[in-house]
Amino acid sequence: MEKKKINIRQQIMNLAPIVGLLLLYAVFMIMGTVKDINIAYGMKAVINQSVVVAIVATGAIFIYTLGSFDISLGASVAVSALLGAITYNKTESILCMLLVNVGIAVLISLFNSVLASVFNLPVFVTTIAMLSFLNALVLVLIKANGTGSEIAVPAAAVEAFDNIGFKVFVLVAFFLVCMFVFNFTQIGRKQKMVGGNPVCAKLTGISDKKMAIVAFVMAGIGVGLGAFITTIYAPTLTKNTASSVGMDVIIAIVFGGMPVSGGARSKITAAVIGAFSMSFLGQIMNILNLNSGIGQMVKAVIFIIVVFVATFNQRGKMLPR
């Protein structure tokens, strides 16, 4: 009987993020109708706001599954986007820009994982240092290659890609690849084991360093694609480009129902569910004419509540790490 209750409770916890997303969508539709706003325009804004965070968060799931987190993702998006824009301005090739976006992002991610392995440091320590370095690099790139305050790609060059269909296609394609790797290959299973208990995983022959490298490569690909979509949506890049993406990714993953501790309860779907939930919440607050400061406070409160609820029943059950 007790086991049955636990299973029912777990099923409710698994469904809660999806139910929350549907409720936010319903509230958005009802309030949009009552306030007589342009719902189609609002939905377009939701998708535009969600896609970059969802793509980056989907790749970052692999890092969070290991029980680590990377707070330099937003800065990595900015650097990758800037170098991609510089490449386009030199070559006038969208393909070259995309390859540079992804390539630079993967190199940054690999550097993070290798640095942590060489110096045997926690991943989050190296990403804190990388955050400072990348933020400084953003300023250097803009000063050396732009007008001093921005680097721009001609709007006409990316206009053909600046549509909802293309952005959703990139998100869905990347999500399906990540879902296959995460749920149907040994990579996903091994990463969950490392996140659940790295000592036991090591004793079974799983290399935590190899899993970290794979995780950061997948995250790098997501960052590169996110940088590409960012450039398409806002081809004029500044020092504030993607400045909130790093924190948005963390919040989205938690909103999506994934535990911050990683392990076996990690879910690849958390990234997309959380990203869209955040965007619907943001649009609802816009309809209510709440300023950005209040919006951030509301997100912070919800973030704490979600983390508390998600970990409440797991305290005392976690294996030694």
N, C-alpha and C positions, 0 to 999 in steps of 0.2 A: 504493500500500500504506500509506504514511504517513498519507494523508488518510483511509483507511478506519479505521485505528487511532484517529485523532482523533475520528471520528464515533462509533465504538463507545464510546470513553472518555466522550464527551459524553452519549451515551444512558444510560450507567451513572450519571453524575452527576445526570441529570434524574430517574432512577428512584429514586435513593438516599433522598430524603426520604419517598417513598411507602412504600418498603420499611421504612424506619425506623419509620414510623407503624404499619405492620402488625405489626412485631416487638414494639413497645411494647404494642400491643393484645393480642397473643398472650401476652406475659409477664404482663400484668395479669390476663388470664383464667386462666392456669395458676396463678399465685400466689394469686389469689382463691379458686380451687377448693381448692388445697392448704391454705390458711389458713382455709378455710370462712367466708369473709366474704360479706356480702350483695352479690352482683355487680350486681344490678339497681340497688341504692342507689348503688353505686360508679359505675356508668355514668351515673346521673342527676347525680351530683356532677361527673363529668368534663364533661358537657354544660353544666351551670350555670357551671362555671369557665371553659369555653372560649368560650362564645358572645360575651361582651362583648369579650374580647381579639380574637377572630376578626373581629368586625364592625369594630372600630376599626382593626385591622391591615389589613383589606381596603381601607378607604378610604385608609389611610396608604401603601399600595403605590404610589399615584400620586406621592406626594412622594418616596419612596425611589427610584423609577425615575429621577427627575431627578438623582440623585446627592446628594440632601440628606436630612436627617432632622429630625424634630420631637420634641424631648424633653418638650414641654409638653402632650402629648396626655392624659396622666392627669389633670393639673390642669384641663384644659379639660373633661374628662368630669365632674369634680367640680363645677365652676362651673355647667355646663349642667344637671346634675342638681339642684343646689340651687335655681337660679332656676326650674326647672320645678316643683319641689316647692312653692316659694313661690307660683307661679302657680296650682297646683291648690288650695292652701289658700285662695286668694282667690276662685277661680271655681268650684271643685269640678267641673272639666271635664278629663277625661283627654286629650281632643283638644287643648285649649289647652296642657296640660302638654307633650305631644309636640311641638307646634309651637314652643314656647319652647325645648325641649331642642335641636331641630335648628337653629332660627334663631340662638340664641346661639352654638352651636358653629360654625356657618358664619361668623358675624360675627367671632369670635375668629380663625378660620383665615384669613379674608380680611385681617384687620388684620395678621397675621403676614406674609403675602405682600406686601401694600402697603408695610408698613414696610421690608421688605427691598429692595423696588424703589426707594422714594423715597430711602433712604440708601445704596443700592447695597451692602448688606451681605450676607454669606452667610446663608442661611435659618437655619442652626443658631444663629447669633449672636442673631438676633431671638427665636428660640424659647427660648433660655436666659433672656433678659430677661423674656419672657412667662411663663416658668415661675415666676419669683419673684413677679411681679405677681399671677398667678392664685392662687398659694398664699396670698398675703396677702388676696386678695379672698374666698377661702373662709372665712377666719376672720372677716372683716368681715360677710359674709352671715349666718353662723351666729349671731354675736353680736347683730346687728340684728333678725333675723327669727325666730330659734329660741329655744330655752331657755337659750342660752349655750353649749351643748355639742353640740346637734343640731337638725336640722330634719326633721320626720317627716310623711309622707303616711299617712293612715289605711290600715291593712293591708287592710281590707275593700274599699277603693276600687280596689285593684290586684289583688285576689285572683283575679279572673277571668282575668287575663293571666299570672299566675304559674304557668305550666305549660310543660313541655318542648316541646309541639307549637307553641305560639305563638312561643317564642324561636327554635326552629329555623326556623320559617317566615320570621321577620324576617331571620335570617342568610342563608337561601337566596335570598330575594327580593333583598336588597341585593347578595349575591355575584353573582347572575346579571346584574343591571344593570351592576355594575362590570366583570364579565367581558366583556360585550358592548362597553362603551365602550373597554375596554383592548385587546381583541383584534380587534375588528371595525370600528373607526372610525379616522379619521385622528388623533384625539386620542392614542390609545395609541401609534400609530406615531411621531408627532412627539415624544412624551415620551421614548420609548426613544432617539430620535436625540439629543435634548438631553442625556440622561443619558450616552449613549455618548461624544459629543464636542460640547460646546456651541458651539465655534468653527465647526465644519463645519455644524452645524444653523443657526446664525445666518446663515452665508453662503448657505444655501439658502432663506432667507426665513422661517424659523421664529422666532417671537417667544418667547424664553425666559420673558419676563414673563407673557405670556398663558398659557403652559403651566403656569407656577407658580400662577397664579390658579385655573385649572381644577383643578389637583392639590389645592390647599388647599380648594376648595369640596367636592370629593369626600371628602376627609379629614374636613371639617367635618360632612358628612352622616353619615358613619360614627360620629364622636364623639357626635353628637346621638342617634342610635339606640342607641349604647352607653350613654349617660346614661339613656335611657328604660328600657332593660332593667335597668340597675343599680338604678333606683328601684323597679322592679317586684319584683326579687329581694330587695332590702334597703331597704324604704321609710323606714327611719330612717337619715338621712344625717348623717355626722360629718366632722370634719376629715381623717379617714383614708380617706374614701370614694375609691375608685379610685386610691389612692396608688401602687400598684404597676403600674398599667396601662401607663404610659409605657415603663418598662423591659421589661415583658412583651411589648409590641408589637415592640420591637426584637429581642428574643430569638426571638419566634415567627417573624418574617419570615426571620431567618437560619436557624432550625431548618427552615423550610419550603423551604430550598434557593435562596433569592434572594441574589445577591451584594450586599454592602453598597455597592458602587460604582454600582449601578443599571445603566442602559443596556439593550442589546438582550436580555440574558439575564434580565431581570426577568420574574417570573411572578406572576399574580394569585392562583394557587392556593397560593402559599407561605404566605399569611396563615392560611388555614384549616388546612392540613396542620401548620404550625408550632404553632398554638394548641392543637390537639388532642394533638399529640405532647407538648407541655409538660404538659398536664393528665394524660395517662396516666403520664408520668414522675413527676409529683407524687403520684399515687395509689399508684404502685408503692413510692415512698419511704415513704408513710404505712403501707402494709402491712408494710414492714420496720421500722416504728417509728423511723425516722430523724427527728430534730428539724428544724425549719425552717432552722436555721443550716447544717446539713450539706446540706440540700436546695438551698439557694442556692449553696453551694460546688460541688456537683455540676453544677448548671445552668451556672455560670460556666465550669467546665472544659470541658463539652461545647460551650458557645458558642465558646470559643477554638479548640477542635479543628475545629468545623464551619467557622468562618471561615478557618482555615489551609488546610483541605482544599479549600474552595471557591475560594480565590484562588491556590493553589499553581501550577496550570497556566496561570494567566492573567498572572502577573508577567512583565513585559517585553513583553506583547502589547497592553497598553492604549494607546490613542491619547492624545496630549497633551491635557490638559484646560485 
